[in-house]
Amino acid sequence: MATSSSSPAATTSVSGPISGNSSENQTASEYRQQLKFLMSHIKGVISLTLTAENFPLWRSQVFKLFKANGFEGFLDGSCTCPSPLHTTSANELSFQTWNLLDQNLAAALYSVISPSILPYVLSLDHCAEIWDTINRRLQSNTRSRTIQLRNELHHLSMKNQSMSQYLLAIKSIVDAIAATGSPLDPEEVIFYTLNGLAPQYQALKMAIHTNLQPISLDDLYTLLCSEELNLAQETTTALQNLSITDPATALAAYCGRGRGRNNAGRGRSSNRSRNRTEKNASNNITCQICSKTGHSAIKCWYRHDQSYTEDTAKTALFTPSDSNTNSDWFLDSGASNHLTSDHSNLHSSKQYSGNQQITLGNGYQLPIQNSGKGILPTPTGTLYLQNLLHVPNLSFNLISIHRLTNDNKCTVKFSANGFCIQDSTTGQTLLRGPCVNGLYPIRSTATSANLALFSAQEVHNLWHRRLGHPAPQTLQTARHFIPAICKTSHNKHCNACNVAKSRRLPFTSSNTITSHCFDLVHSDIWGPSPATSTQGYKYYVAFIDDHSKFSWIFPLIHKSDVFTTFITFHKMINTQFNKSIKIFRSDGGGEFINGKFQQLFKNLGILHQYSCPYTPAQNGVAERKHRHIVETMRSILLDANLPVQLWVEAMNASVYLINRLPSRALQNRSPYQILYQKPPAYNHLKIFGCLCYPWLRPYSTSKLSPFSIPCVFIGYASAQKGYRCLDPKTGKVYIQARYL
C-alpha cells in the first residue's frame, strides 16, 4: 500500500474504513460526527501542548485519542488519499471528503503543539507527514532526556527532606523516565532509592543489601517510612530521658481475670509533673506492694519478707532511666510467669486460649496473645524458659525467678552490685549480671557469644550460618562443643543450603587408612572460576591430609603456578610439623604429570599416585573436598548476598570453618583437633558477610574524622589473630582484633 505524499493525485484510491485495522465500513457523515467530537474535545483530553520534554506522554495521549475515534490511519499513513478520478461507492470516502478530514485533523494537531515546535511542521500538508516529522525530530531528544533523568536520579539525595518528600521526588523522576518509553527495572529503583538515603539509615541499607530475599518497591517504601518513625521515636525518647528526675520508676501489674479492678491506687505515677522537685516527687510516691506513700516498691521491706504474699501473682515492670531496648530482660522475684513483648522470643508458640490478662497499676489491661517456650543462652549452657507469655503491648521483658529456678534446677543470688545464677547441683556459675538503679537486667551482651534471648530455632539458625552452613548431623555433633546450640532444633529450610547443595550421587569411599599425618596427601585443582577474583585469581589448589582430613588451600592465577605452590607447601610442612610427605595423590592432569614434578618427587623421595584417565572418582577425597568447599563457599556468598568476585575470601573462610567442624569420618572430632591435638575455639566466629564496625582511629586523618565506618566481614586473618573487614565503598580491607 502506498504512503501518502504532498500530491494527493499521485496516490492510489483506497476505499473502505479510515482505520487500517477496522473491519467495519463507515459513512462520510459518521466520520464527520467523530471529527466534530475530536475537534471539540482535543484540548480537554490532551492536557499539555507538545514540547521537547513531554513528547513521549504527548504522543501517547494523541495517538489514543485518534484511535478511539477511528482516525489512527491518518497518523500512521495506512489510510491513503483516494484518486480524484476514482468513482467511489456509497461506503467509500471521496477525494474531497478524505482531504477535508485530513486537513481538519492536521489543524487539531497544530492546536496541541507548542510555538517552539510549530516551525518544523508548518510547511507540511498532511496529518501523516506532520506525525512522522515530529517523531523523527523528537525521538533523539527523548534518549537525551532519558539519560538526563537517570543522571538526576543517580545524584538525588535525601538531605533534610522527610521520607515522604524524598520518596515522592524519586517517584516523579521514575515516572518521567517511564514516560520516555524506557521504564526502570524495580531493582534499579531500589538501588537509587537506597543510594540517596541519609547517613542515619546506613544500618537499614546494609541489611537490605545483604538480604537474600527479594523485596518489592511497596515493601521497601513501608520499611523506610517505618524506619523514619523508629528513628524519630528513639530521638524523642533520648530527649525525654534527659529530663527524668526519678532514676527508676516501678509499675506494678498482676495477672487477673480481666475485671479491670484497681487495688487502692496501686501504680500511681510518681512523675505527675516534670517541674516538681525530686523531694516532692519522692514524697508523693505510692508503693505498689504495701500501698503506703513515701517510698517505691524497690525500697519496700515487704519485698524481702518471704512470709508476705499477695492474693494475685505480682509482676514488676521496671522502666529504668537509662536507654534500654526491648531486647533487655529483667529478673523479677514476684512474677509468676515469664513475660515478653517480642513474639520472636517464643519457640513452639501457640495462641493463648485463657481468659487472664495483665492488669497494670493504673487500671490498663493488656491481653495475652500467645504462649510458648524460650531459651536463655549462657557461657556454659542454656537456661530454658517454660510457660513464656507473649504480651505485645508490654514495655519490657520479665523473667520469673520462681519459674527459672524451678525449671532449670538453679539458684539466683542477689547483691548490691549484681546477681549470679548458679547450677544447684554443681555450683557452677551460669550467668552474671549487674545491678542498675536497683534493677537486675540481663543485657543482650550478657552471654559469651554476644547473644540476646533467642528462640531455639533462631539460635540454631545463627550457629548454622556462623559455621558456614554445615550438614544437620555435623551441627548436632558440634552441640557438644557449643552449648548454645539447642539439642532438639533442626533447620530444615535454609534457602542458601537448598540452592547451593544440590548434588549427584556420592563417589565410592576410599578404603585407604593412614596412621600418621602426611603419610598421604591428596591434591586437585579447581577452576576456572566463573568470575575472576578481586586479586585476579581464577583457580585454587587444595592439599588434604588423609589422616587428619585437614585442608590447605592456595589461590592460583594460572594452573602452571601449582608447581611453585607445592614447593611452598612442602617447606611449610617440614618446618611447622617436622614431617615429610610420603605419598602424593592427584589426578592425571598435565599440571601434575610433567617433567618438573616427576623430578621433584624423585629428589624428595615422594611416591606419586595419580588416577586413570577420565576417572575422577579415583581421586575421590580431593573431589569430595572440592564439593564441600564450593558448597560452603556458595552458601555463605548467597547468604550474605555478596558478589561472586569475593569467592577467594569466601573460600578461605569456608576452609577455616571446615577444618574446625567435627566429622563422622574422624569419630566426631575435627581435623584441627587431630592435627594440633587440641580442640578448636568457636567463640570468635562471626557470620560471613555480616555488617561490622572496625575501630579505625589509627587510620583517621584528623581528629574530626569518624572512628569507624560500616564494613563487611569477609573472613579471618591468616597471619594475625583478627578479622578481615571490607569497606564496600573503597574496596580496602582492614584487619582488626575485634569489632562492633
PyMOL commands that set and color helices and strands:
alter all, ss='L'
color gray80, all
select helices_A, chain A and resi 8-10+28-45+55-68+72-76+95-111+118-120+127-154+163-179+186-195+199-209+217-241+278-283+297-299+301-304+343-345+401-408+456-466+472-478+495-500+559-577+595-604+616-640+644-658+664-666+671-676+697-699
alter helices_A, ss='H'
color red, helices_A
select strands_A, chain A and resi 248-256+314-320+329-332+338-340+347-351+357-360+365-367+370-377+382-390+397-400+410-414+418-423+429-434+441-442+520-526+539-545+551-556+583-586+607-610+691-692+711-716+723-726+733-736
alter strands_A, ss='S'
color yellow, strands_A
deselect
rebuild
show_as cartoon
